[in-house]
Amino acid sequence: MQNVILVRYGEIHLKGLNRPYFERLLMQAMKNAVRPFGAKVTKGDGRYYVRDFADAETENVIAALRRVFGIHSVSPAKEMEKDVEIVYAAALEELKRIMQDRDLTEATFKIEAKRSDKRFPMKSMEIAADCGGYILDRVPGLSVDVRNPDIKVFVEMRESAYVYSESLPGQGGMPIGSNGRATLLLSGGIDSPVAGYMIAKRGVTLDAVHYESFPYTSERAREKVIELTRLLTQYTGPIMLHIVHFTDIQMAIHEHCPEEQLTLIMRRYMMRIAEMIARKGESGALITGESLGQVASQTMESLNVTNSVVTLPVFRPLIGMDKTEIIERAEQIGTYETSILPYEDCCTVFVPKHPTTRPKLDKIRKGEEALLGMEEELIKGALEKTESILVRNE
């Protein structure tokens, strides 16, 4: 008998002839997640099994697996040979453990059995009834409740027999790398890390672009963004973070363009540069954390203005979410506390007092005309000073 973790996948089950492709990607992601603990991953009939880890590392291995996209749920279990006496004794021990942990002297319970190995002589209902009777005879204070039991113990007959009592939810989604690569515009605020997480959950490998305006933004602001990227890598794997020196462009916009258009023109330059970096890194899309109507630069008209300078698709997974919903998701994935650290980013530098909320594209283009003679040089300078850092979860 040994400790194992049963891993179930969800959406991959819906795939057809290409399902093995997604299974291989998920297998590799799981191996990467549990490698620090020396654990091994094997594939069974519609399941994965994680073995060979120290008992003291069980919770850490489970936590790592629950951050892997593509996993529906995980269950810490006991694995043993398909001998009913051994299986029933293991189910009894599991039930006793739960009663002790919950400090119960009386309880209702249910045995839920599944016979995937059709060569096993007993059917699922027979296993459940027989195992339940075995336990009832040995534990006082127990009664059976098949509808709403206090304790539920699962028994499965597969390649081996498995006994467990809980199913912990995973992230769901699709394995990283199964749906291409995209570049995230990462500001350092609450929204953009959540946007990156949500697109990565659909199987997209992430790169990231951050704009800094040193000396108007501090070294701590840079460290904050690197830490946000590291927090995302817990789910996505390594991320290439490109830090763009944006000060010269911002100063030029501030000096030569209409004040009410500053934010939109700045965002148009950000989109241009992000697309150039994305194409060089073979990304197929850009990702932003914009939510419709949240601020002046995120009205429908403003989004049209910023979209018009790029040809890559722009994914905006937060577009219909309220701020409270975004904050809740940020708290769930562990980025919120870092996002609210009070270090300014370039988006808070040179903010106009009365930004335009219903911009006309032709007027914005006219406002940019003052930069036509220097635009190419400004973008070239920003790209030459860009620093690229491969961020890992370390």
N, C-alpha and C positions, 0 to 999 in steps of 0.2 A: 504494500500500500504506500502511495506517495502523494504529496501535495502537487496539484496542477491548477492551472487557470484555464477555464473554458472560455473561448472567445467566439462570439457570434457576429456575423456581418449582416447588414440589412439590405440596402439598396442594390448591392452587387447581385443579390439573388434574382433581380429582375432582368439582368443582362442575358443575352442570348449566346451566340457562338463565340463572342469575344469575352465572355466571362473569365476565362483563364488569365487574360491580360490584366484585368483588374485584381484578380486574386494574387497574382505575382507581385503587383505593386503594393498591395496591402501586406503581404508576407514580408516584403523588404522593409516597409515602414515599421512593422512590429519588431523585426529583428533589430533595427536601429534603436528603437525605444528601450528594449530590454537588455541590450548589449552591456551597459554599465553594471548590470547585476549578474552577468554570467549565465543568463537564462537562455534556453533553447526553444525555438518555435517549430512546430510541425503541423502539417495539415491533415485533417481527417475528413470524414463524410459531412461536408457542409459546416465544418467547425475548424478552428485552430486550437492547438493545445500548447501551453507554455509550461515548460518543466525545468528542472535542474537549477532552481534558485534556492538560496538559503531561506529557512523559515522566517528569520528576522527581517528579510527583505520583501516579504509578501505584500505588505501595504504599499511599498514603493513601486514594486513591479505593477501592481494593479493601477496605481495612480498614473504611471507612465503609459500604460495601455489605454486608459480612459481618455488620454489626450490625442490618441491617434485617429485621424479622420478615416471613416470607413467602417469603424467598429460600432456595432449596435449595442452590445452589452457584454459584460464579463462576469464570470462566477468563479470564486475560489472553491475548489472541489477536492475530494479524495478520489484517487484512481486506484482500482483494484481488479483482481480477476473476477470473472463472472460466476462466482460461487454464491448461492443465495445466503448461506450462513454468514459468510464474510460481509456481503452487502448489507444484510439486515442488521448485523452488529455495528457496522459503520453508520447506518441511518440512526440507530439507537443512540450512539455516542454523539452524533450531531445534534439530535433533539435534546439530550441531556445538557450539552454545552450551551445551547440557546436558553434553556430554562435557568441554568446557573447564571448566565450573563444577565438575564432579565430579572433574576431573583424571583422566579415563579415556583410555587409549590403545586399549583393546579393550572391546567391549560387545556385548550382544545387544539387538535392538530389534524393535519392531512398529509398523506403520502401521495405524491404525484409521480407516477411512473411512466417511462417512455421506452418502448422496446424497438430501437432502430435496427438491431440485429434480428432479422426474422428467423434465424436458425435457433435462437434461444427458445426453449420449450414452453415457457410461460408467456401469456399475453400481458399487455400493459395493465389491464384491470386486475388480473390475477396477481401480478407482482405487488400492486398497490394494496390490495386487500390482505394478502399474506404478510407483507411487511408491516402493515398497520396492526394486524393481530399480534405479531411477534412483539412489537413495542408495547401494546396495551397490556400484555401479560407481564411486563417487566418494569413498568413505571406506574406507581400509584398516582392518583390525582389527574389522570389523563382521560379525555373523552374525544371522540371523533366529531369533527364538524367540516363537512366537505364544501360548504358555501363560504363561510367567513372564519377560518381557523386563526387561532393566535399564532400558530407555528406551521409552516409548510416546509416539508423536506422533499427534495426532488431526487429520484433514482432513475438513472438512464443506463440502458444496456446498448452499448455501441461496440467499438473494437475491444474496449474493456468496459468495466462497470464504473459509474461515476455517481457520487453522492454529494449534494450541496444544498444550501438553504437560502441563497440570495442571488439576485441578478442585478448587477450594478450598471446603470446606463452609461454608454459611451457617447462620443461626439456625434456619431452618425455621419452623413455625408459620403464623400467619395475619396479614395486614396489620393494623396498628394502626387502630382505628376500625371494623373490620368486625364486632365483637361487643359493641358498647355501651361503657359507661363504668362503672367501679367505683372505690371509695374505699379506699385502703390505710391501715391503722393502722401507722404507721412509727415504731418505737421508737428506732432508733439502734443496735440490736444486729445480730447476724449473720443472723437468720432472716427478718425482715420484708422487707428488700430483695430477698431471693431469692424470697419469696412474690409480691411485686409483679412481678418479672421473669417468673415462670412464668405468671401470669395474663395479663400483657401479651402474652406470646408467643402466646396464643390469640386475639389481635386486639382486646384490651380497652384502651381509653384509660384512663389512670390519673389520679386525684387522690390526694392524701395528707393524712393528719391526724397531727400529732405533738403530744404533750402535754409541756409543760415545767413545772417547779416552781421557778421562780426565787424566792428566791435559793439554794434547795437544789441546783439544777442551774445550771451555769455558762454563760457566753456561748460557751465553746468547745464545750459539748455541743450548743448550737443550731447552731453552724457545722458541726459534724460531721454533723448530720442534713441540713442544706442541701447539703453535699457529697455525701452518700449519694444524695440526690434527684437531684443533677446527674449522678452516675454512671449512675443509671437512665435519665436522659433520652437517653443515648447510644443506647439501644435504643427508647425509647418516644416520643421527642419531648417537648415542654414538659409539665411537671407543675405543677398548682396545689397548692402546699403550704400547708396551714392549720396554724398553730402556736397551740395552745390553752393559755391560762394556767390551769393545773390546781391551783395551790398551795392556793387557798381550799377547794376540794373535798377535797383530800387532808387538809388540817388538820382539817376538820370530821369526816371519816371517822375519822381517828386519835383525835379527842377523844371521839366519841360512840358508836362502833360496837365490837363485840367484837374483840379483837386478832387472834384466829385467822381472822377473816373479812375483815380489812382488804384483802387483795389482790383477793379476789373482788368485794367491794363496789366497790372502785376500778375494776376492769375493767368492771363493769356500768355505771358512770357513763361510762366511756370509750366503751362501745358505744352508749349512749344519745346522747351528744353527736356521735359519728361518724355515726350514722344521720341526725341532724338536718342536719348539714353535707352529707352525701351526698344527701339528698333535695333540699336547696336547690340543689345542683350537678347535679341530674338524674342521679345515679348509680343504677344498678340493683342494686348489691350492695356488700357490704363485703368486704375481704380482710384476713386476719390471718396471721401467721407461726407459728401454733401447731402443735406436733407432739405427737401423742397420748402422754401419760405423761411428757413431758420434764421438767416441773416440776409443783408441786402444783396450780397453776391450770389445768393442761392435761390433767387426768384426764377421763374421759368424763363423770363427774358434774359436774365444774367447768365443762366446756364447755357442758353443758346449762343450768347456772345463768346463765352469761354470755349464751347465746343467747336466753334467755327474755325479755330486755328489748327485743329488736328484732324487726321483722317483715321487713326486707330479708333476702335470702339472704346467708349468710356463706361465702365461699370460703376454704378452708384447704388450699392445694395441697401443704403440707409434712406433712400429717397422718400419713402413713405412712413418713416418711423418718427415718433415723438422723441424729444430729448430724454424724457424719463425712461423710455424703452431702450435708448442707446446706452444710458448710464447703467441700467440693469444688466445689459449684456456685457458692458465693460467690467462691471464688478464680477460677473460670472467667470470671465476669462482671465481675470487678474491684472488688467491694465489700468483700471480706474485710479488707484492711489498714486501711481506714477504719473498719469496724465494730468492730474490736478496740481502737481508741484508747481510753485509760482515762478517759473522761469520763462521769460518772454521768448516767443519765436518770431520769425520774420513777418508773420501775418499781423502782428500787433504793433509793428513799427510803421510810422508814417500813415496812420489810419485817418482818412478824411472825416471831418465833422459831420458832413451831410452827404453820404455816398448815394449815388443814383441807384434806384431800385427797379426802374423800368427802362433800362438802357435800349437805345436803338443801335443796331450793329453799325450802320453807316457813320453815326456820330462817334462811336468808339474808334472806328478806323481813322476817322479824321483827327481824333485826339492823339492817336499814335503817330501821325505823320511827322510830328516834331522829332521823332526818334529814327526816321527812315535812314538818315545818313550814318547813324551809329549802331543800328540794330544788329547787323551782322557781327561787328566787332565786339559788342557787348555780350552776345550769346557765345561767341568763340572764346572770349575771356573767361566766362563762367564755366564753360565745359573744360577748359584747360586747367582750371583751379579745382575741379571736382575731385574729391577724395572718395575712393571706393573701399569699403570695409566689409569683409565676409563675417557676419555675425552668427555665432553658434550659441546653443544653450549650454553655457559652461559657467 
